[in-house]
Amino acid sequence: MKKNVMKTAALIAVIAAYAVLGTTVAGEKASGQTTGAKNRVVIQVSDDSPKVHKLALNNAENLQQVLGAKNVEVEVVAYGPGLSIMTDKNPDSMRVTQLSMMGVTFSACGVTMKKMTKATGKEPKLIDGVRVVPGGVVRIMELQQQGWTYIRP
C-alpha cells in the first residue's frame, strides 16, 4: 500500500510539473514553431526523510522522461538536514550519481557544509557529481529570479 501511495504522489508531482511546464511545449508542437526556450526546474530538498529524497529524485527523473532531457534543465538544491541526500551515506547515492550523469545538477549548500564540519569536526563526503554553492537558499532565490519553476516535494 505504501508503494502505491508513493507512486501516486510521484505521478501527481509529474502531472503538476507537466501542467506548469507542458503548456509551452504543447503550444509549440501545435503551432509548429519552437522558441528554443527550455523548461527550467529547481527542486528544494531541506528534509532528511528518505521518502522526501526518493520523491525529489523521482521528480527530477520524471521531468526528464516526460519533457525530454534536452527540453528541461533540473537542479536539485539541498540545504540543512536535506544535505544528507547528497552524501555518501544516502542509500540512493547511486541514483544521484546516475541522474547527475543524465544532466541533472546537484547543488549542496556551502553554509550547511561549514556548519556540519564545525559540529562534527569533519566535512561531509559528497557523492560524485555534486557541487557546492555558497548558499542553498540563495541559489534557489537566484534561480527563481531567472524564471526557474520551484518544486518542493
N, C-alpha and C positions, 0 to 999 in steps of 0.2 A: 504494500500500500504506500509506503514511504517513497518507493521508486516512482510510482505513478504520480504522486504529488510533486516530486522534483521534476519529472518530465513535463507535467502540466505547467509548472512555474516557468521552466525554461522555454516552453512553447509560447506562453503568454508574453515573455520578455522579447522573444524574437518577433512575434506578431506586432507588439508595440513598437519595437525598433523599426520594423518594416513599414508600419503605418506612418511613423515620423519621417523616415528616410526614403521610403519607397515611392512617394508621390512624385518626386523629381525624376527618378529613374523611369517610372511608368509613363510620365508625361513626355519624356524624351523619346521613349520607344514608340509611343502613339504618334508623335509628330514626325518621327524620323530624323529629328535633329538632336545633336548632343552638344552640351555646353562645355564638356570637358571637366565639369565640376565633379569633385569626388566627395562622397559622404565621409564625414569625419566624426568619430565617436570616442569619447573619453569615458572609461569605466572606473569609478572610485571603489577602492577596497580599503575600509578602515576598521574592519571587524575581523577577529581571528577565528571565526567559525568556519570549520571545514565545509559546511553547507553553502555559506556565502562564497567561499573560494571557488567551489565547484560551479556554482551558478555564474560567477563572474567569468570563469574560463569558458563555460558553455556559451555565454552571451558573445564573447569575443569570437569563438569558433563559428557560431551560428550566423553572426553578422557576415562573416566572410563567405559562408556557404550560400546564404540567401541572396546577398547582393553581388557576390563575386569578389574575390580577393583584390582584383585590380580596381574595383569600384568603391572600396571603403578603406579608410585608414582607421585603425583601432589602437588606442593607447590605454593600458591599464596602469593606473596610478595608485600606489599603496602607501599608506602612512599610518602611524600609531600602531595599534595591535594588528592591523591588516598587513603590515610589512611581512608577517610570517608567510604569506602566500609566495613570497619571492626568496625565501631562504631554503637552504639545503635540507632543512628539517620538514619541509612541506611534503606530505605524501604524494601530491600531484606535481612534484617538481619536474618530472619528465614532460608533462603537458605544457608547463610554462616554457621549457626549452623548445618543444616542438612548435608551439604557437609563435614563439619568437622567430624561429626559422621560417615560418609561414608569413612573416611580415608584421605580426602584432608587436607593438612596442611595450616594454615593461619598464616602468619608472619607479624607483624606490626613493622615498623621502630622505634627503640628507639630514634634516633636523632629527628625524626619528633615529636614523643610523647613529648620530652623535650621542643622543640620549641613551640608546641601548648600549653603546660602547662604554659610556661613563658608568652606567648602572651595573654592567656585568664584568667590566674590565677587558672585554674583547669585542671586536667588531663582528656583527652578524655576517655569516658567509652567504653571499647571494648566489643564486643559480646563474649558470652561464646564460648570457643573453639579456640580463637585467642591467640597466644603467641607473646611476644615481643622479637625481636632480636636487637643486638646492633646497626646495621645499615642496612637499606633495600638494598642499592646499594651494600654494602659489602656482604650481604647474597646472592644476585644474582650472584655476582662475584665468591664467593666460590662454589656455586652450578655448575656454568658453568665450573669452573676448575675441578670439579669432573665428568664432562661429561654430565651434565643435558642439555636437549634441552630448549632453551629460546623462549618464546612466549610473544609478547606484543600486545594485542588486540587494 
